[in-house]
Amino acid sequence: MTDFNTLSVVELNDLKANLQEKYEEYKSKRLSLNMARGKPCPEQLDLSMGMLDTIKSDSSLISQEGIDCRNYGGIDGLVEAKELLAPLLEVSTDEIIIGGNSSLNMMHDTIFRAMFKGVPGGDQPWGHYPKIKFLCPSPGYDRHFSLCEFFGIEMIIVDMLKDGPNMDQVEQLVSEDETIKGIWCVPKYSNPEGVTYSDEVVDRLAKMETKAKDFRIFWDNAYAVHHLTDKPDQLKNILHACKEAGHPNRPFLFGSTSKISFPGSGVAVMGSSKENIQHTKKQLSAQTIGPDKINQLRHVLFFKDFEGLKDHMKKQADIIKPKFDKVLELFDSELEGKHIATWSKPNGGYFISLNTLDGTAKDIVALAAEAGVTLTGAGATFPYRKDPRDRNIRIAPTFPSLEELELAIQVLCVCIQLVSVEKLLKIKEVC
Ligand code: PMP
């Protein structure tokens, strides 16, 4: 396909007219397609409907340990829920807390407690410093960045590479600044790039010397079992690596069944060293008398064990893999060789990350919106919603039907080309 950069002004103008015509055609269809958030589609949710039949009014709700799940108590979760979900984080059952319905909620509360009370190893609560900072490998998950903004934590961008954050940058930064207290990591099939951290990156995170004695890795393994291929990416165990490196308290691990069972009605988990878990459990008892054990039980009865949960994820992959394939097929046929965009080809997770020409992402997203296609806001994948190169667009293919998705991506491809042509024309005019 023709490299757009090699086209003359006349050729670019012809192309622009042609693309504009296509765009107007799509616009006249008055589409309303939404790919803004990574949500499971109804067919994926249907797979978990059996969970609602696991408990009837005459069911026994007495847990393995004899706890009546209908009543208060069990601050850190049922033993059987720990047995089901500890393998998700690859921790032991005494290194996990079963939470409520949202891992983001657990991350929020973990930071909140650290701000007010501190964490083991620290001299004072994080909130007592005039300012603390977090490293934010970017592009990254927008809600992590919103949490930092909410708590007034300054965000420092670290580049995401093909195998995780740029560790040269990370090591340098944490070695010289005591107020850098944390780093956000989505280590498997990262949001949005689909990157899985290499063993070397995991080891370097575990071993690095940090000026802050109370530095924490926020290891958000939201996509631990969300494979799209039969040969899943392998992720080294961060808690083992940190223990081996002599920093057992460094990682806080998070996960949930949000995109396994029902988002908003799933079960969230947090893992860490025994010391961190004990410390957290004590603090938790001020916040709640206990989580929703009936929902934990439903998950245990439905999945039975971790193998059951993994089998369930294969059914999810059967539904969403064709959608990822469709997006990649359209990007290949519409954009490949034109040198106006590059995109990720993830082995799992929920997103495809698209990079367009520098300075074009905002315009592309706005143009698509005008034609009825809503995408994640440009810039959302960077701290403070500011993409320094204005080029990253997060594609969330799971929610729309295959037909809707095909149409939305066709519209997007026209928008990308149109804005790129306009950008190239501007450059040529200046020259
Ligand atoms: N972490 C990441 C990386 C996510 O992509 C998401 C969901 N989009 C979450 C956390 C939210 O998880 P939960 O529903 O458990 O709060």
Residues whose N, C-alpha, C, O or C-beta is under 5 A from the ligand:
A	BS01	PMP	G38 N101 S102 S103 L104 N105 Y141 V186 N191 D220 A222 S256 S258 A268
